[in-house]
Amino acid sequence: MAFHVGQRVVRIEGSGWRRSSRHAIPEPGVVYTVRAIVDRRSHGCDVDGVLLAEIVNPVQRYRCADGRWRRCEVAIRADCLRPVRTTTTTIEVFTNLLEPVPQEPVRREPAELVDA
């Protein structure tokens, strides 16, 4: 799933997060804003990462999936988040359904007779 900076996202329930005292993680049901996209595939991970504006973790030393050490802020796996729907429905949509539909007489043209 492709995310972009500024997009609003929410953590997927049951995405396998475990509590850590080293860094903050997103809570389920809370809306966050994408701050940056991190290319984790170049470091041996199978999914890119996302940094969130509301959660800023300290830069620490981590071992990447390819075995190399790197100093960075921990990124949230992109497959643990989903975009927030931005469509809004107002009551006006439903009140318009209650308006009576004007009845116009149905005019039909005479059908042409065709010899078979």
C-alpha positions in Angstrom: 0.0 0.0 0.0 1.4 3.4 -1.0 1.3 6.1 1.6 2.2 9.8 1.1 3.4 12.5 3.5 0.4 14.3 5.1 -1.9 11.3 4.7 -4.0 10.4 7.7 -3.7 6.7 8.8 -4.8 4.4 11.6 -3.2 1.3 13.0 -4.8 -2.0 12.0 -6.1 -3.9 15.0 -4.2 -7.1 15.8 -1.2 -6.2 13.7 1.2 -8.0 16.0 2.7 -5.1 17.9 4.4 -5.8 21.2 5.1 -3.3 23.9 8.6 -1.9 24.1 10.1 0.5 26.6 12.5 1.7 24.0 10.0 3.4 21.7 6.4 4.5 21.4 4.1 2.7 19.0 0.7 3.8 17.5 -2.5 2.9 19.4 -5.3 1.1 17.6 -8.2 3.4 16.6 -6.2 6.7 16.9 -5.7 8.7 13.8 -2.1 9.7 12.9 -0.4 11.8 10.1 2.4 10.4 7.9 5.5 12.5 8.5 7.9 10.5 6.2 8.2 7.3 4.3 11.3 5.2 5.1 12.9 2.9 2.5 13.4 -0.2 4.6 13.6 -2.6 1.6 17.2 -1.4 0.9 18.1 -2.6 4.4 16.7 -6.1 3.9 13.2 -5.6 5.2 10.2 -6.8 3.3 8.0 -3.7 3.8 8.7 0.0 3.8 8.4 2.0 7.0 6.4 5.1 8.0 7.2 7.9 10.5 4.3 9.5 12.1 4.0 13.2 13.1 2.4 12.5 16.4 5.0 9.9 17.5 8.7 10.9 17.4 11.0 8.3 18.8 14.7 8.9 19.7 17.4 8.1 17.2 19.0 4.9 18.3 21.3 2.2 17.0 19.4 -0.7 15.4 20.4 -3.8 13.6 18.8 -4.0 10.2 17.4 -7.2 8.7 20.5 -7.4 6.5 22.7 -7.6 9.6 24.2 -4.1 9.4 23.9 -1.6 12.3 22.3 1.7 11.6 21.4 4.8 13.6 17.9 5.9 12.9 14.4 6.5 14.3 12.4 3.3 14.4 9.8 3.3 11.6 6.4 1.7 11.8 5.8 -1.1 9.2 3.6 0.2 6.5 1.5 -3.0 6.4 0.4 -2.3 10.0 -1.4 0.9 9.0 -4.3 1.7 6.7 -5.5 5.1 5.3 -8.4 6.9 7.0 -11.4 7.4 4.7 -11.9 11.1 3.9 -15.4 11.0 2.5 -18.0 12.7 4.6 -21.7 12.0 4.5 -24.0 14.7 5.7 -27.7 14.4 6.7 -28.5 16.4 3.5 -27.9 13.3 1.4 -30.7 11.5 3.3 -33.1 14.4 3.5 -32.9 14.7 -0.3 -34.1 11.1 -0.6 -37.3 12.1 1.3 -38.3 14.8 -1.2 -41.3 13.8 -3.3 -40.5 13.0 -6.9 -42.6 15.0 -9.3 -44.9 12.8 -11.4 -44.9 13.7 -15.0 -47.1 12.0 -17.5 -45.3 9.3 -19.4 -45.5 10.0 -23.1 -45.0 7.1 -25.4 -44.5 7.3 -29.1 -46.6 4.9 -31.2 -44.6 1.8 -32.0 -43.9 1.1 -35.6 -45.3 -2.0 -37.0 -42.8 -4.2 -38.7 -43.9 -7.0 -41.0 -42.1 -10.2 -40.1 
